[in-house]
Amino acid sequence: MDTAKSGAAGAKPNAVELASRLVSATCPACGHHVAAPFYSGRRQPLATLGWPRTASEAKSMPDLPLDFVRCTSCGHVFNSSFDYGQVPYSKMPNLMFNRGTLWSGFLRACCQEIVRRLPAKPTVVEIGYGDAGFLSALSAACPAGRFIGFDPHGAAAEDTRLELRQELFDPCVHLGELRPDLIVSRHVLEHLTDPLGFIQHIALAAACLGFRPLMYLEVPCIDRALETGRTEDFYYEHNSHFTTGSFCRMLEASGARLETLGHGYDRELVYAFVRLEARAELVQHGFDALAFNVAAADAGVGMREDLAQLCASGKRVAIWGGTGKSAAFLCAHGADADRFPLVVDSDAAKVGTHVPGTGQLIRFRDWLKQHPVEAVLIPAQWRAADIVREMREQSIAFETVLIPHRGRLIDFLNTSHPYDVSLSNLARALECRCPELSEV
Ligand SMILES: [Zn+2]
C-alpha cells in the first residue's frame, strides 16, 4: 500500500532527507536490511499484556521505545527497538476478542473455506491454538478428522475431539510424527521475531520428508491503517505489522506457493492458503552440508592420528604459518606447543606474537636456516607452492613438505592433490576454464 495515500499532513520530505534518515534494520517479513523511519511514538508501557492491578501500578509501568520503521523493499512495518524479553507472554494471556458479530461471521466463512479443501479424514495442526475455539469449530465441521493444537500458553483440553499440546511446534519432530494435511497459523506470525524463518523451516522440513502440506495463514493487515493515517495500531506488543504486500513477499520468500489470498473483517485481516513446496535446491544444500559435516568429523580423527604419528617419528617439524587458517588447524586438531613447538611465518609482522589457542611463539622463517628441520607442515594448502618456492629461494633445507588433505597429512611434493600448481597443471586449468585463452 502506498504511503502517499496515507493522508498525513505536513511537508513532503525530499530525497536528500530520506537518504540521510535511512536505518539499518532487518525486515522480519522479507529479510531486507534497509528501512525508513515510520512512526516514533512517545515511549509507552505495554498496552495489552501488562494487566496493572492499581492506578499507581499502571502509572509506574516501565516505558518502552516505539521506533517503528518501514521496510523499503516490501513495506512491512516493525519496531526496530523491540525486545521480545520485555513481553511477558508466559505470564499473561494474549486475549483475542473473538465474539463480535462480524468477527464470528468471518470465522464461520473461514472454517467452511478450510474444510472444503480438506480430504475426508484430514490431520490438521494448529500452531498457536490459544483458547482452541477455532480448532474446535474446525473439528465440529469435519468430525472424521484428527485435530492437534500446539501452544505453550494455550488452554487445557476441554473438547475431547482435540489433542491440545502445551508445547512449541517443532517442525523437525512433529511434521514427521503427524504428517498433517493442513497447518493452521492464525495471529501468530505478527508476534514472531522471524516469521519468514518460521515458514521456511516448516516448508523445508516438509520437503525433506517428501510431502507438501497446505497451510492457512492469517494475520492483521495495516493497509487501512496506512490509508487512514491511523497510529493507534503501533504499540509495543504489536511489533510487526503486515501489509498485503509484505505478507505476499514473505510467502514468496518462504518456499510457499500461493493458492488463495483474501481479506476479512473489512480488510483488517489478510489470509492466505499456501502449498508448502521448498525448492529441491534447498534440500540438496542441506544434504551437502550434512555430508561435509560427517566428512569433517572423520577427517578430524585421521588428522589427529597422523599428527600423533608425526610426533612419534622423532622428526624435527616446523609448522609454517601461525595465524588465520594455520591457527585454526592447530587448534582444531590439538597440535599443541609441547609436541609441535616450532612455528614459523613468512610475514615479519606476525613474528614475536603467539599462535592463538595453542600458544607457540611465531618465529621468522629464517630461524630454519640455523635450526633446520626434516618436515615442514603447511596447514594453508593453497599457499604451499609459494612457500616451497620461498624455501628454495632462501636456501632453507627440508626433506618433506606436508599438507592436510581430506583428513590426512600428505606429502605435498610426491602425492597427487588439487594444490599442485606446477606450470603444466596451470596450463591445464586455463584450458579447462577458457579454451581461447590457452590457444593464445
Ligand atoms: Zn521487507
Boltz pocket constraint, residues with backbone or C-beta under 6 A from the ligand:
constraints:
  - pocket:
      binder: B
      contacts: [[A, 27], [A, 28], [A, 29], [A, 30], [A, 31], [A, 32], [A, 71], [A, 72], [A, 73], [A, 74], [A, 75], [A, 76], [A, 246]]
      max_distance: 6.0
